[in-house]
Amino acid sequence: MPLLILSDIHANLEALEAVLADAQGRYTKILCLGDLVGYGADPNPVVEWTRAHVEVVVRGNHDRACVGLDPIEGYNAAARASTEWTKGVLTKENVEYLERLPRGPVPYSCEHGSCDLVHGSPADEDDYLLNFADVYPLRPLLETQVTFFGHTHVQGGFLLTRTGVGRIHIEGTIEIEPDYLFLLNPGAVGQPRDGDPRAAYALYSPEDRSVEYKRVVYDIDRAASKILDAGLPDSLARRLFEGV
């Protein structure tokens, strides 16, 4: 049975619950590519769920920032405000959990295959993989055929051939073909930025050598209302409706 691949939940409990309901009964274990917190209004419930249910998590930049491991001067105003608010509400136990999250790449192996988990890039956990030029130099660093990454909030990814890079189209299921290397992004659960506001995730089947990209509608009104009720910036609520 497949593995459930999540990324960039960003304290959006409504989106997470919708993903779990949609994927129910279709996976054995859960892997997460980081950014559990930041932006959304439910950091403690999301981290507590993660602690109880997720097999492997790599840290994201917001996970580091929200527990004081990174400076936030380079963040935009909304991200800084969200980070400071999150610092003020996280429980001690959840802070300690986020502090212990490992830096990617983190290898994951099961009976039928293996993959690497990163937040941004195999080269640097904070790099964004958006274009062919970002991806092609990574070939020497790829230690498994499949690497899952997040950070961009854009569902899709790339395949590397012997001579170049191709972009993964995100319509349904893709086959992990033996002659290629794959960098695959499940998309953001809690704050998509690819023009589709639905929560995004992926199901990876090592046995069948396939990855299925999924989207699911969730209660954006409730998630946005929580953001506003918490006194967080209006822009963090608006962008949920727009998927940007």
C-alpha positions, 0 to 999 in steps of 0.5 A: 500500500502507498506512502502518504507524502505531505509537505508545507502544512503550515498550521492549517488544520482544516486542510490537513483534516481534509487530506487525511479524510480523502486519503483514508485507507489508501496508505500505510505510513506518512512522510512529511517534508517540513514546514509544519508551522507558520502562516496558519492559526493551528500550530499546536494541533498540527504538531501534536498530530504529527508527533503521533502519526508521522513516520519521518519528518524533515525540518522546514525553514518555518519550523526552524524560525518559529522556535528561534533557530533562524533569524527572520529579518529576511522574511516578509512582514506577514511571515515575520508577524506569523513567526512571532505569533507562533513562537508565543503560542507553541507549547514547550513540548512542541517547541522541543519536537520542532527543535529536534527535527532533522535536516534533509536529505533524510533517506527512507527505505521500505520493503519495495524501495527507497527515497530521499526526503528534503525540504528545499533541495538536496544541496541546501534545505532552503533552496527553491527548485522552480526551474530547470537551471535549479535542478540540473546541477543536482544530479551528482547529489541524488543518491536514490532514484526518487527524491521528494521535496517541498518548500515551493508550494507547487505540486509537480516536479522534475525528471532528470535524463542522461542529457537534460531535465523535464518537467513533471505534469501533474495530471493523476499518476506518474510512473517511476521509469527505470532510466530517470531520476525524479525530484517530486513535490507533493504540493502544499497541504496548507498554503498552495501557491500554484493557482489551485487553492485545494490542499495538495498531497501525493501517494507514493507506491514503491511496489508499483513504482508510481506516484499519484498527485492528489488535490482536495477541497477543504473549509477555507472559510474556517481556516481563514477566519481562524487566521483573522481571529488570531490577529494574524495579517489579512494577507495570510487569510486572503491567499488561501482563497487564491492559491498563490 
